Amino acid sequence: MSRSPDSSFSPPLLDVLSNTASSNSTPPTTVADSDSLHSDTSKHDVITVAIDPDSPPAAEQTDAVDENAPPEQEQTLQQDEPQERLDTPGRARRARGPPPVYNLAKLAGTDGHGKRRAKGDIVSNRRRRTIGRATMIDQESHADESSDPKSPKAARATIDALNLQSPRRSGSQPTRRQSEGSPRSLRSSSRQAASPSSKAPPAGVRTRRSVGKIDNTKVPLELRRLQDTKEFAHSDEKPVIYTVWSNGKYVDPNEPQEPPARKKAKVATDDEEPENDKESPEPITNTKKRRVKKYLDKGLYAGQDPPADITKGLTVAEKKKLAEMPELLPSGRVNKTMPSPMFTGLRMLIAGRDFKLPWNVCNPLPPGQPKPDEWKKMTKNRFIGDSKEIWRKSDLFQDMTRCECKPEDGCGESCLNRSMFYECDDRNCNIGRAHCTNRAFADLMARRAKGGKYHVGVEVIKTSDRGYGVRSNRCFKPHQIIMEYAGEIITEEECERRMNEVYKDNDCYYLMSFEQNMIIDATTGSIARFVNHSCNPNCKMVKWVVAGQPRMALFAGDKPIMTGDELTYDYNFDPFSAKNVQSCLCGEPNCRGILGPRTREQKSKPELQKTVKNAVKAGKRKLQEMIGSEPASSNKPKRPRITSTKEALATVGLQMAKGTATAIKKTASSVASNAKKAVRGAKAPAQRRTNASTVLKKTVANRVVKAYGTKGTTKKQISRSTSTVTAKDKGVKAVKKTTVKKTTAKGTTTKTKTTATKSSSVAKVTKARGLKRPIAPARMTAAEKKRKEELDRQYEITVAHPD
Ligand SMILES: C[S@@+](CC[C@H](N)C(=O)[O-])C[C@H]1O[C@@H](n2cnc3c(N)ncnc32)[C@H](O)[C@@H]1O
């Protein structure tokens, strides 16, 4: 290849090239860079020269150059170049050697792109990219850069200036372009300027001494650091080898050139390294250090460095707590087994909080479960037919007063409302929503309003042997409300009609005795109707009064309920007749075998008695506090318990001696009658009186409802069975009063001893409820009337079922 006069580059000055390149730690393309400034050829087409160590000496090459150079070039050199340059041995001669010239545009396949300049596309002012560590050179800013001492150009110029001590550098070495007044002269001007002021050492001597003469203050710091390097002194130890790179690839000049490939270049993998690379003795590219992949051992945050200061961002309290937990302080070891989340991990550990998923991800019901059809869902009770007119609101619920709880009580076990199965609300609660825990139905509403399976919490399933059932879709705490038993509220007459006409061919009835001789028919109703029976249930059906209205709901039992558990309650099924007896398939160890009623032993007597006792106690205490018959002081010593009339008399005698005439112990009934009198007579605050009478009506009974068979039964039978259940299973013990009156000079002292017995009057009333014709209210005493109302509210669940 020969250099053409209009070639896109000028012959590089290799000496300059190598020095500048080394001082800048850039690939040896500096001269070519400057060449590219004046060239249309892209930067990667720059030609560099490989000097073969075996090639003839530089002097010979120089000669060859001189011989082959065109006459005008030779002339220029002779004119501009000082004589000593020609005489300089060694490196300078080699630098002057004629480099082989390659048309890299052709090699790179870009020679066919045409001459854009010819088409008016001015590219001379454009920035061009160089190979390797690119040097962006703007032609116009070149002069400015040189003037800036911090700029790379200026640094390079400084080096060049330092090299003036070299004999071969003592004079400017104008290239052909410089001689033509090209912009390159800007760069060499510094040398020219430096030239006269510098004292040139003997030829060929470039020592540190000579370098040391330079004013170091003008040399940039980074160059001063390099002063004792060979590169700085421009003494090469090894032969300088130049390679040609194009488009990031090594170009072997000896290889025949292939036509330009239009296809996208295949990315070379490690296995198929380009042969050129192998042949290349020493590629002068900046070989990137291969990055080592990091694999995380375990966990989301494994492999991360622990923070330098783990207490950063912690509060003072957290820092204090952390100091007490040395196990959390950094041990220096990488924790691979249990990395904690990045930001809150330490906080969680300090607070001792367990990790918790934001919601329950477990959905136990596989898709495609058969769902009951022919079932109209209804989540609220609805009055049907005459029931609406007949239904009367009890005045009990209208003048309800607030409970006496304090915020710290939270309307717990001692809450008057709770003990009477009244749900607290804004009208009857003393402590408000924030503290009150006696709002089960309100909680249920709020939970369901959120929507979604988890909040609804239950789902219908198909059991293997008992038809449909209900399963929990979440966990429930003990005694937590699960779902309401809702349906159509119908009269007894309507119930009878439906059974005889509508449900006569049905296998299951979903009927439950409710309130005021009404019945809930959940044939159209809530999911609760699908809850099956178990002799060892995990739930119970309880009736509550909510905002003055009775409502039934399924509550968790004494144990928590886990996700996926089937929900059951004890129907306490009264088959009424032998033909209605159904065998139980609950499979519990204590299974009674039939869906029959619980025996006396199974009725958990102690539990029932305890509940009654506690409730009566709480009621009495509250009443006494309200009425003021006894000071409400907890510190007051307990009065002796009177167990017999004799004892009572003795106590009374003692008290009489002390001149007191107060009641020692009053039953709920006696307090109530006093309260009533007080309401009528003394006009005490209305709320207190109302509460007192309400408490009395609420002699606590077992509210767990029961089911019984009704298939083929008549209205009379239904009523009778209901009353039987009520009479037998309520477990309500009426209060027998023994009043002892003792008249003394100071007055009359009345003592009442209470004995819990089966109340004949209550039994009578209860039995009467089983009659077709209700007892006329006029024939009932006031106490009986109240009692009846209470019993009305304690109707049982009726689940009618055939054989
Ligand atoms: C109110 S329904 C319950 C839902 C019913 N499994 C269904 O598919 O609609 C009551 C009826 O379910 C059946 N059942 C409920 N619990 C049972 C049990 N433990 N053993 C046998 N049958 C049961 C009885 O047929 C009973 O009459």
The ligand as an SDF file (V2000), in Angstrom:
LIG
                    3D

 27 29  0  0  0  0  0  0  0  0999 V2000
  -79.4520  -27.6280   59.2700 C   0  0  0  0  0  0  0  0  0  0  0  0
  -79.0740  -28.9800   58.3120 S   0  0  0  0  0  0  0  0  0  0  0  0
  -77.3680  -28.8130   58.0920 C   0  0  0  0  0  0  0  0  0  0  0  0
  -76.9470  -28.6950   56.6670 C   0  0  0  0  0  0  0  0  0  0  0  0
  -77.1450  -29.9140   55.8940 C   0  0  0  0  0  0  0  0  0  0  0  0
  -76.0340  -30.8390   56.0690 N   0  0  0  0  0  0  0  0  0  0  0  0
  -77.3870  -29.6240   54.4470 C   0  0  0  0  0  0  0  0  0  0  0  0
  -76.7590  -30.2500   53.5900 O   0  0  0  0  0  0  0  0  0  0  0  0
  -78.1360  -28.7350   54.1470 O   0  0  0  0  0  0  0  0  0  0  0  0
  -79.2290  -30.3090   59.4500 C   0  0  0  0  0  0  0  0  0  0  0  0
  -79.1850  -31.6370   58.7910 C   0  0  0  0  0  0  0  0  0  0  0  0
  -77.8890  -31.9820   58.4220 O   0  0  0  0  0  0  0  0  0  0  0  0
  -77.6300  -33.3390   58.7070 C   0  0  0  0  0  0  0  0  0  0  0  0
  -76.6380  -33.4360   59.7360 N   0  0  0  0  0  0  0  0  0  0  0  0
  -76.0950  -32.4130   60.3630 C   0  0  0  0  0  0  0  0  0  0  0  0
  -75.2040  -32.8620   61.2620 N   0  0  0  0  0  0  0  0  0  0  0  0
  -75.2020  -34.1760   61.2060 C   0  0  0  0  0  0  0  0  0  0  0  0
  -74.4900  -35.1850   61.8910 C   0  0  0  0  0  0  0  0  0  0  0  0
  -73.6020  -34.9180   62.8110 N   0  0  0  0  0  0  0  0  0  0  0  0
  -74.7410  -36.4450   61.5790 N   0  0  0  0  0  0  0  0  0  0  0  0
  -75.6270  -36.7470   60.6290 C   0  0  0  0  0  0  0  0  0  0  0  0
  -76.3230  -35.8410   59.9520 N   0  0  0  0  0  0  0  0  0  0  0  0
  -76.1130  -34.5650   60.2300 C   0  0  0  0  0  0  0  0  0  0  0  0
  -78.8830  -33.9170   59.1850 C   0  0  0  0  0  0  0  0  0  0  0  0
  -79.5440  -34.4860   58.1160 O   0  0  0  0  0  0  0  0  0  0  0  0
  -79.5960  -32.7190   59.7000 C   0  0  0  0  0  0  0  0  0  0  0  0
  -80.9530  -32.9000   59.6610 O   0  0  0  0  0  0  0  0  0  0  0  0
  1  2  1  0
  2  3  1  0
  2 10  1  0
  3  4  1  0
  4  5  1  0
  5  6  1  0
  5  7  1  0
  7  8  2  0
  7  9  1  0
 10 11  1  0
 11 12  1  0
 11 26  1  0
 12 13  1  0
 13 14  1  0
 13 24  1  0
 14 15  1  0
 14 23  1  0
 15 16  2  0
 16 17  1  0
 17 18  1  0
 17 23  2  0
 18 19  1  0
 18 20  2  0
 20 21  1  0
 21 22  2  0
 22 23  1  0
 24 25  1  0
 24 26  1  0
 26 27  1  0
M  CHG  2   2   1   9  -1
M  END
$$$$
